[in-house]
Protein backbone atom coordinates (compact mmCIF):
# COMPACT_ATOMS: atom_id res chain seq x y z
CA UNK A 1 0.00 0.00 0.00
CA UNK A 2 2.74 2.48 0.93
CA UNK A 3 4.53 1.86 -2.37
CA UNK A 4 1.45 2.22 -4.61
CA UNK A 5 0.70 5.38 -6.57
CA UNK A 6 -3.06 5.84 -5.93
CA UNK A 7 -3.33 8.43 -8.70
CA UNK A 8 -2.13 5.92 -11.26
CA UNK A 9 -4.86 3.53 -10.10
CA UNK A 10 -7.50 6.24 -10.47
CA UNK A 11 -6.01 7.50 -13.73
CA UNK A 12 -6.71 4.18 -15.41
CA UNK A 13 -10.47 4.85 -15.01
CA UNK A 14 -10.45 8.58 -15.79
CA UNK A 15 -10.25 10.53 -19.07
CA UNK A 16 -6.67 11.17 -20.19
CA UNK A 17 -5.29 14.36 -18.67
CA UNK A 18 -8.09 14.76 -16.11
CA UNK A 19 -5.84 14.71 -13.04
CA UNK A 20 -3.22 16.94 -14.63
CA UNK A 21 -5.86 19.44 -15.71
CA UNK A 22 -7.41 19.39 -12.25
CA UNK A 23 -4.09 20.27 -10.59
CA UNK A 24 -3.52 23.11 -13.05
CA UNK A 25 -7.00 24.52 -12.33
CA UNK A 26 -6.38 24.28 -8.57
CA UNK A 27 -3.05 26.13 -8.96
CA UNK A 28 -4.78 28.89 -10.94
CA UNK A 29 -7.49 29.05 -8.29
CA UNK A 30 -4.84 29.68 -5.62
CA UNK A 31 -3.25 32.47 -7.69
CA UNK A 32 -6.61 34.12 -8.44
CA UNK A 33 -7.82 33.67 -4.86
CA UNK A 34 -4.65 35.19 -3.42
CA UNK A 35 -4.97 38.25 -5.66
CA UNK A 36 -8.64 38.65 -4.74
CA UNK A 37 -7.78 38.28 -1.05
CA UNK A 38 -5.02 40.91 -1.24
CA UNK A 39 -7.27 43.35 -3.11
CA UNK A 40 -10.20 42.81 -0.75
CA UNK A 41 -8.17 43.11 2.46
CA UNK A 42 -5.85 45.78 1.10
CA UNK A 43 -2.76 43.89 2.26
CA UNK A 44 -0.46 45.02 -0.57
CA UNK A 45 -1.81 48.59 -0.41
CA UNK A 46 -1.12 48.70 3.34
CA UNK A 47 2.48 47.53 3.00
CA UNK A 48 3.27 49.88 0.12
CA UNK A 49 1.69 52.80 2.01
CA UNK A 50 3.67 51.91 5.11
CA UNK A 51 6.89 51.78 3.06
CA UNK A 52 6.17 55.22 1.57
CA UNK A 53 5.40 56.59 5.03
CA UNK A 54 8.70 55.24 6.37
CA UNK A 55 10.71 56.49 3.39
CA UNK A 56 13.25 59.06 4.45
CA UNK A 57 12.96 58.13 8.11
CA UNK A 58 15.48 56.17 10.12
CA UNK A 59 18.95 55.22 9.02
CA UNK A 60 19.92 53.86 5.62
CA UNK A 61 20.42 50.09 5.35
CA UNK A 62 23.14 48.73 3.10
CA UNK A 63 22.82 45.86 0.65
CA UNK A 64 24.73 43.43 2.85
CA UNK A 65 22.48 44.13 5.82
CA UNK A 66 19.39 43.71 3.64
CA UNK A 67 20.65 40.30 2.53
CA UNK A 68 21.27 39.37 6.18
CA UNK A 69 17.73 40.45 7.10
CA UNK A 70 16.32 38.45 4.19
CA UNK A 71 18.21 35.34 5.33
CA UNK A 72 17.00 35.81 8.92
CA UNK A 73 13.44 36.18 7.66
CA UNK A 74 13.68 33.01 5.57
CA UNK A 75 15.29 30.91 8.30
CA UNK A 76 13.54 32.18 11.44
CA UNK A 77 10.15 33.45 10.29
CA UNK A 78 9.48 31.13 7.33
CA UNK A 79 11.36 27.86 7.82
CA UNK A 80 11.15 27.80 11.63
CA UNK A 81 7.83 29.67 12.11
CA UNK A 82 9.50 31.96 14.63
CA UNK A 83 6.38 34.11 15.09
CA UNK A 84 4.84 31.44 17.34
CA UNK A 85 5.76 31.86 21.01
CA UNK A 86 3.81 28.76 22.03
CA UNK A 87 6.14 25.79 21.36
CA UNK A 88 3.25 23.35 20.92
CA UNK A 89 1.59 25.55 18.33
CA UNK A 90 4.91 26.00 16.54
CA UNK A 91 5.47 22.24 16.34
CA UNK A 92 1.91 21.66 15.11
CA UNK A 93 2.34 24.42 12.52
CA UNK A 94 5.68 23.02 11.31
CA UNK A 95 4.19 19.52 11.02
CA UNK A 96 1.33 20.88 8.94
CA UNK A 97 3.51 23.16 6.82
CA UNK A 98 6.27 20.71 5.92
CA UNK A 99 3.79 17.86 5.65
CA UNK A 100 1.67 19.87 3.21
CA UNK A 101 4.72 20.72 1.10
CA UNK A 102 5.76 17.05 0.92
CA UNK A 103 2.20 16.03 0.16
CA UNK A 104 1.80 18.59 -2.65
CA UNK A 105 5.18 17.90 -4.25
CA UNK A 106 4.67 14.14 -4.18
CA UNK A 107 1.15 14.54 -5.58
CA UNK A 108 2.37 16.72 -8.45
CA UNK A 109 5.22 14.32 -9.30
CA UNK A 110 2.97 11.25 -9.29
CA UNK A 111 0.17 12.95 -11.26
CA UNK A 112 2.37 14.52 -13.95
CA UNK A 113 5.20 11.98 -14.04
CA UNK A 114 3.40 8.68 -13.47
CA UNK A 115 -0.30 9.25 -14.27
CA UNK A 116 -1.05 5.62 -15.19
CA UNK A 117 0.30 2.20 -14.41
CA UNK A 118 2.10 2.15 -17.76
CA UNK A 119 5.18 3.63 -16.07
CA UNK A 120 6.28 2.29 -12.71
CA UNK A 121 6.31 4.91 -9.95
CA UNK A 122 9.53 5.01 -7.87
CA UNK A 123 8.68 3.91 -4.33
CA UNK A 124 10.06 7.13 -2.84
CA UNK A 125 7.16 9.26 -4.11
CA UNK A 126 4.27 7.29 -2.60
CA UNK A 127 6.28 7.09 0.63
CA UNK A 128 6.79 10.87 0.71
CA UNK A 129 3.10 11.34 -0.08
CA UNK A 130 2.13 9.19 2.91
CA UNK A 131 4.64 10.86 5.23
CA UNK A 132 3.44 14.32 4.21
CA UNK A 133 -0.23 13.42 4.57
CA UNK A 134 0.28 11.90 8.03
CA UNK A 135 2.29 14.95 9.17
CA UNK A 136 -0.59 17.20 8.09
CA UNK A 137 -3.11 15.06 9.96
CA UNK A 138 -1.05 14.90 13.16
CA UNK A 139 -0.35 18.64 13.20
CA UNK A 140 -3.86 19.59 12.06
CA UNK A 141 -5.88 17.46 14.45
CA UNK A 142 -3.52 18.27 17.33
CA UNK A 143 -4.10 21.97 16.65
CA UNK A 144 -7.86 21.57 16.19
CA UNK A 145 -8.61 19.60 19.33
CA UNK A 146 -5.94 20.75 21.79
CA UNK A 147 -4.21 24.01 20.81
CA UNK A 148 -6.83 26.39 19.41
CA UNK A 149 -7.24 29.38 21.73
CA UNK A 150 -11.01 29.09 22.04
CA UNK A 151 -10.58 25.43 23.01
CA UNK A 152 -7.42 25.48 25.16
CA UNK A 153 -7.97 28.84 26.90
CA UNK A 154 -11.66 29.70 26.59
CA UNK A 155 -13.19 26.30 27.25
CA UNK A 156 -15.21 26.19 24.03
CA UNK A 157 -16.23 22.94 22.36
CA UNK A 158 -13.66 21.66 19.82
CA UNK A 159 -16.56 21.20 17.40
CA UNK A 160 -17.49 24.90 17.47
CA UNK A 161 -17.09 26.27 13.94
CA UNK A 162 -16.35 29.76 12.63
CA UNK A 163 -15.54 31.25 9.24
CA UNK A 164 -11.86 31.47 10.20
CA UNK A 165 -11.79 27.66 10.45
CA UNK A 166 -12.41 27.15 6.73
CA UNK A 167 -8.75 26.63 5.84
CA UNK A 168 -7.81 24.11 8.52
CA UNK A 169 -11.09 22.18 8.18
CA UNK A 170 -10.95 21.96 4.38
CA UNK A 171 -7.27 20.96 4.60
CA UNK A 172 -8.03 18.20 7.13
CA UNK A 173 -11.04 17.03 5.14
CA UNK A 174 -9.06 16.87 1.89
CA UNK A 175 -6.05 15.05 3.35
CA UNK A 176 -8.17 12.72 5.52
CA UNK A 177 -10.25 11.68 2.51
CA UNK A 178 -7.04 11.25 0.51
CA UNK A 179 -5.63 8.86 3.10
CA UNK A 180 -8.89 6.87 3.39
CA UNK A 181 -9.16 6.75 -0.39
CA UNK A 182 -5.57 5.50 -0.74
CA UNK A 183 -6.02 2.92 2.04
CA UNK A 184 -9.00 1.45 0.22
CA UNK A 185 -6.92 0.97 -2.92
CA UNK A 186 -7.41 4.19 -4.86
CA UNK A 187 -9.64 4.04 -7.89
CA UNK A 188 -12.25 6.51 -9.12
CA UNK A 189 -15.14 5.62 -6.82
CA UNK A 190 -17.16 7.66 -4.32
CA UNK A 191 -14.21 8.33 -1.98
CA UNK A 192 -12.19 9.72 -4.87
CA UNK A 193 -14.90 12.22 -5.81
CA UNK A 194 -15.38 13.25 -2.18
CA UNK A 195 -11.61 13.83 -2.06
CA UNK A 196 -11.85 15.94 -5.22
CA UNK A 197 -14.75 17.95 -3.76
CA UNK A 198 -12.88 18.66 -0.49
CA UNK A 199 -9.81 19.70 -2.49
CA UNK A 200 -11.90 22.12 -4.55
CA UNK A 201 -13.16 23.70 -1.32
CA UNK A 202 -9.56 23.94 -0.01
CA UNK A 203 -8.04 25.62 -3.07
CA UNK A 204 -11.17 27.38 -4.31
CA UNK A 205 -11.87 28.91 -0.89
CA UNK A 206 -8.65 30.92 -0.76
CA UNK A 207 -10.41 34.34 -0.72
CA UNK A 208 -12.43 33.29 2.35
CA UNK A 209 -9.78 31.36 4.27
CA UNK A 210 -6.29 31.84 5.71
CA UNK A 211 -4.64 30.06 2.77
CA UNK A 212 -3.33 33.27 1.20
CA UNK A 213 -1.47 34.34 4.35
CA UNK A 214 1.35 31.91 3.57
CA UNK A 215 2.29 34.07 0.59
CA UNK A 216 2.31 37.56 2.10
CA UNK A 217 3.41 36.68 5.65
CA UNK A 218 7.09 36.37 4.59
CA UNK A 219 6.88 39.83 3.01
CA UNK A 220 5.32 41.21 6.20
CA UNK A 221 8.01 39.57 8.35
CA UNK A 222 10.76 41.02 6.12
CA UNK A 223 9.24 44.50 6.28
CA UNK A 224 8.97 44.24 10.07
CA UNK A 225 12.65 43.30 10.42
CA UNK A 226 13.70 46.12 8.09
CA UNK A 227 11.66 48.66 10.06
CA UNK A 228 13.27 47.49 13.29
CA UNK A 229 16.74 47.71 11.76
CA UNK A 230 16.33 51.24 10.39
CA UNK A 231 14.65 52.53 13.55
CA UNK A 232 11.23 53.40 12.10
CA UNK A 233 9.58 50.44 13.91
CA UNK A 234 6.70 50.37 11.39
CA UNK A 235 5.81 53.90 12.54
CA UNK A 236 4.71 52.46 15.91
CA UNK A 237 6.03 53.13 19.42
CA UNK A 238 8.96 50.88 20.31
CA UNK A 239 9.27 48.92 23.53
CA UNK A 240 12.11 51.01 24.91
CA UNK A 241 9.91 53.10 27.20
CA UNK A 242 12.93 54.05 29.32
CA UNK A 243 13.95 56.39 26.50
CA UNK A 244 12.20 59.77 27.08
CA UNK A 245 11.74 60.30 23.35
CA UNK A 246 10.11 56.88 22.95
CA UNK A 247 7.93 57.46 26.00
CA UNK A 248 6.34 60.44 24.28
CA UNK A 249 5.73 58.40 21.12
CA UNK A 250 3.62 55.83 22.95
CA UNK A 251 -0.02 55.99 21.85
CA UNK A 252 -1.37 55.39 25.38
CA UNK A 253 -0.54 58.11 27.86
CA UNK A 254 -1.16 55.70 30.72
CA UNK A 255 1.75 53.51 29.58
CA UNK A 256 4.32 56.21 28.89
CA UNK A 257 5.83 55.87 32.36
CA UNK A 258 4.95 52.22 32.89
CA UNK A 259 7.69 49.64 33.61
CA UNK A 260 8.90 47.51 30.71
CA UNK A 261 7.53 44.27 32.15
CA UNK A 262 4.05 45.64 32.79
CA UNK A 263 1.33 43.37 31.43
CA UNK A 264 3.56 40.30 31.00
CA UNK A 265 1.96 38.37 33.85
CA UNK A 266 -0.28 36.64 31.31
CA UNK A 267 2.82 34.89 29.90
CA UNK A 268 3.93 33.44 33.22
CA UNK A 269 1.38 30.63 33.26
CA UNK A 270 0.00 28.63 30.37
CA UNK A 271 -3.80 28.67 29.95
CA UNK A 272 -5.75 25.66 31.18
CA UNK A 273 -9.12 24.17 30.30
CA UNK A 274 -11.95 25.45 32.45
C-alpha positions as CSV (number, residue, x, y, z in Angstrom):
1,X,0.0,0.0,0.0
2,X,2.7,2.5,0.9
3,X,4.5,1.9,-2.4
4,X,1.5,2.2,-4.6
5,X,0.7,5.4,-6.6
6,X,-3.1,5.8,-5.9
7,X,-3.3,8.4,-8.7
8,X,-2.1,5.9,-11.3
9,X,-4.9,3.5,-10.1
10,X,-7.5,6.2,-10.5
11,X,-6.0,7.5,-13.7
12,X,-6.7,4.2,-15.4
13,X,-10.5,4.9,-15.0
14,X,-10.5,8.6,-15.8
15,X,-10.2,10.5,-19.1
16,X,-6.7,11.2,-20.2
17,X,-5.3,14.4,-18.7
18,X,-8.1,14.8,-16.1
19,X,-5.8,14.7,-13.0
20,X,-3.2,16.9,-14.6
21,X,-5.9,19.4,-15.7
22,X,-7.4,19.4,-12.3
23,X,-4.1,20.3,-10.6
24,X,-3.5,23.1,-13.0
25,X,-7.0,24.5,-12.3
26,X,-6.4,24.3,-8.6
27,X,-3.1,26.1,-9.0
28,X,-4.8,28.9,-10.9
29,X,-7.5,29.1,-8.3
30,X,-4.8,29.7,-5.6
31,X,-3.3,32.5,-7.7
32,X,-6.6,34.1,-8.4
33,X,-7.8,33.7,-4.9
34,X,-4.7,35.2,-3.4
35,X,-5.0,38.2,-5.7
36,X,-8.6,38.6,-4.7
37,X,-7.8,38.3,-1.0
38,X,-5.0,40.9,-1.2
39,X,-7.3,43.4,-3.1
40,X,-10.2,42.8,-0.8
41,X,-8.2,43.1,2.5
42,X,-5.8,45.8,1.1
43,X,-2.8,43.9,2.3
44,X,-0.5,45.0,-0.6
45,X,-1.8,48.6,-0.4
46,X,-1.1,48.7,3.3
47,X,2.5,47.5,3.0
48,X,3.3,49.9,0.1
49,X,1.7,52.8,2.0
50,X,3.7,51.9,5.1
51,X,6.9,51.8,3.1
52,X,6.2,55.2,1.6
53,X,5.4,56.6,5.0
54,X,8.7,55.2,6.4
55,X,10.7,56.5,3.4
56,X,13.3,59.1,4.4
57,X,13.0,58.1,8.1
58,X,15.5,56.2,10.1
59,X,19.0,55.2,9.0
60,X,19.9,53.9,5.6
61,X,20.4,50.1,5.4
62,X,23.1,48.7,3.1
63,X,22.8,45.9,0.7
64,X,24.7,43.4,2.8
65,X,22.5,44.1,5.8
66,X,19.4,43.7,3.6
67,X,20.7,40.3,2.5
68,X,21.3,39.4,6.2
69,X,17.7,40.5,7.1
70,X,16.3,38.4,4.2
71,X,18.2,35.3,5.3
72,X,17.0,35.8,8.9
73,X,13.4,36.2,7.7
74,X,13.7,33.0,5.6
75,X,15.3,30.9,8.3
76,X,13.5,32.2,11.4
77,X,10.1,33.5,10.3
78,X,9.5,31.1,7.3
79,X,11.4,27.9,7.8
80,X,11.2,27.8,11.6
81,X,7.8,29.7,12.1
82,X,9.5,32.0,14.6
83,X,6.4,34.1,15.1
84,X,4.8,31.4,17.3
85,X,5.8,31.9,21.0
86,X,3.8,28.8,22.0
87,X,6.1,25.8,21.4
88,X,3.2,23.3,20.9
89,X,1.6,25.5,18.3
90,X,4.9,26.0,16.5
91,X,5.5,22.2,16.3
92,X,1.9,21.7,15.1
93,X,2.3,24.4,12.5
94,X,5.7,23.0,11.3
95,X,4.2,19.5,11.0
96,X,1.3,20.9,8.9
97,X,3.5,23.2,6.8
98,X,6.3,20.7,5.9
99,X,3.8,17.9,5.6
100,X,1.7,19.9,3.2
101,X,4.7,20.7,1.1
102,X,5.8,17.0,0.9
103,X,2.2,16.0,0.2
104,X,1.8,18.6,-2.6
105,X,5.2,17.9,-4.3
106,X,4.7,14.1,-4.2
107,X,1.1,14.5,-5.6
108,X,2.4,16.7,-8.5
109,X,5.2,14.3,-9.3
110,X,3.0,11.3,-9.3
111,X,0.2,13.0,-11.3
112,X,2.4,14.5,-13.9
113,X,5.2,12.0,-14.0
114,X,3.4,8.7,-13.5
115,X,-0.3,9.3,-14.3
116,X,-1.1,5.6,-15.2
117,X,0.3,2.2,-14.4
118,X,2.1,2.1,-17.8
119,X,5.2,3.6,-16.1
120,X,6.3,2.3,-12.7
121,X,6.3,4.9,-10.0
122,X,9.5,5.0,-7.9
123,X,8.7,3.9,-4.3
124,X,10.1,7.1,-2.8
125,X,7.2,9.3,-4.1
126,X,4.3,7.3,-2.6
127,X,6.3,7.1,0.6
128,X,6.8,10.9,0.7
129,X,3.1,11.3,-0.1
130,X,2.1,9.2,2.9
131,X,4.6,10.9,5.2
132,X,3.4,14.3,4.2
133,X,-0.2,13.4,4.6
134,X,0.3,11.9,8.0
135,X,2.3,14.9,9.2
136,X,-0.6,17.2,8.1
137,X,-3.1,15.1,10.0
138,X,-1.1,14.9,13.2
139,X,-0.4,18.6,13.2
140,X,-3.9,19.6,12.1
141,X,-5.9,17.5,14.4
142,X,-3.5,18.3,17.3
143,X,-4.1,22.0,16.7
144,X,-7.9,21.6,16.2
145,X,-8.6,19.6,19.3
146,X,-5.9,20.7,21.8
147,X,-4.2,24.0,20.8
148,X,-6.8,26.4,19.4
149,X,-7.2,29.4,21.7
150,X,-11.0,29.1,22.0
151,X,-10.6,25.4,23.0
152,X,-7.4,25.5,25.2
153,X,-8.0,28.8,26.9
154,X,-11.7,29.7,26.6
155,X,-13.2,26.3,27.3
156,X,-15.2,26.2,24.0
157,X,-16.2,22.9,22.4
158,X,-13.7,21.7,19.8
159,X,-16.6,21.2,17.4
160,X,-17.5,24.9,17.5
161,X,-17.1,26.3,13.9
162,X,-16.4,29.8,12.6
163,X,-15.5,31.2,9.2
164,X,-11.9,31.5,10.2
165,X,-11.8,27.7,10.5
166,X,-12.4,27.1,6.7
167,X,-8.8,26.6,5.8
168,X,-7.8,24.1,8.5
169,X,-11.1,22.2,8.2
170,X,-10.9,22.0,4.4
171,X,-7.3,21.0,4.6
172,X,-8.0,18.2,7.1
173,X,-11.0,17.0,5.1
174,X,-9.1,16.9,1.9
175,X,-6.1,15.0,3.3
176,X,-8.2,12.7,5.5
177,X,-10.3,11.7,2.5
178,X,-7.0,11.3,0.5
179,X,-5.6,8.9,3.1
180,X,-8.9,6.9,3.4
181,X,-9.2,6.8,-0.4
182,X,-5.6,5.5,-0.7
183,X,-6.0,2.9,2.0
184,X,-9.0,1.5,0.2
185,X,-6.9,1.0,-2.9
186,X,-7.4,4.2,-4.9
187,X,-9.6,4.0,-7.9
188,X,-12.3,6.5,-9.1
189,X,-15.1,5.6,-6.8
190,X,-17.2,7.7,-4.3
191,X,-14.2,8.3,-2.0
192,X,-12.2,9.7,-4.9
193,X,-14.9,12.2,-5.8
194,X,-15.4,13.3,-2.2
195,X,-11.6,13.8,-2.1
196,X,-11.9,15.9,-5.2
197,X,-14.7,18.0,-3.8
198,X,-12.9,18.7,-0.5
199,X,-9.8,19.7,-2.5
200,X,-11.9,22.1,-4.6
201,X,-13.2,23.7,-1.3
202,X,-9.6,23.9,0.0
203,X,-8.0,25.6,-3.1
204,X,-11.2,27.4,-4.3
205,X,-11.9,28.9,-0.9
206,X,-8.6,30.9,-0.8
207,X,-10.4,34.3,-0.7
208,X,-12.4,33.3,2.3
209,X,-9.8,31.4,4.3
210,X,-6.3,31.8,5.7
211,X,-4.6,30.1,2.8
212,X,-3.3,33.3,1.2
213,X,-1.5,34.3,4.4
214,X,1.3,31.9,3.6
215,X,2.3,34.1,0.6
216,X,2.3,37.6,2.1
217,X,3.4,36.7,5.7
218,X,7.1,36.4,4.6
219,X,6.9,39.8,3.0
220,X,5.3,41.2,6.2
221,X,8.0,39.6,8.3
222,X,10.8,41.0,6.1
223,X,9.2,44.5,6.3
224,X,9.0,44.2,10.1
225,X,12.6,43.3,10.4
226,X,13.7,46.1,8.1
227,X,11.7,48.7,10.1
228,X,13.3,47.5,13.3
229,X,16.7,47.7,11.8
230,X,16.3,51.2,10.4
231,X,14.7,52.5,13.5
232,X,11.2,53.4,12.1
233,X,9.6,50.4,13.9
234,X,6.7,50.4,11.4
235,X,5.8,53.9,12.5
236,X,4.7,52.5,15.9
237,X,6.0,53.1,19.4
238,X,9.0,50.9,20.3
239,X,9.3,48.9,23.5
240,X,12.1,51.0,24.9
241,X,9.9,53.1,27.2
242,X,12.9,54.0,29.3
243,X,14.0,56.4,26.5
244,X,12.2,59.8,27.1
245,X,11.7,60.3,23.3
246,X,10.1,56.9,22.9
247,X,7.9,57.5,26.0
248,X,6.3,60.4,24.3
249,X,5.7,58.4,21.1
250,X,3.6,55.8,22.9
251,X,0.0,56.0,21.9
252,X,-1.4,55.4,25.4
253,X,-0.5,58.1,27.9
254,X,-1.2,55.7,30.7
255,X,1.7,53.5,29.6
256,X,4.3,56.2,28.9
257,X,5.8,55.9,32.4
258,X,5.0,52.2,32.9
259,X,7.7,49.6,33.6
260,X,8.9,47.5,30.7
261,X,7.5,44.3,32.2
262,X,4.0,45.6,32.8
263,X,1.3,43.4,31.4
264,X,3.6,40.3,31.0
265,X,2.0,38.4,33.8
266,X,-0.3,36.6,31.3
267,X,2.8,34.9,29.9
268,X,3.9,33.4,33.2
269,X,1.4,30.6,33.3
270,X,0.0,28.6,30.4
271,X,-3.8,28.7,30.0
272,X,-5.7,25.7,31.2
273,X,-9.1,24.2,30.3
274,X,-11.9,25.5,32.4
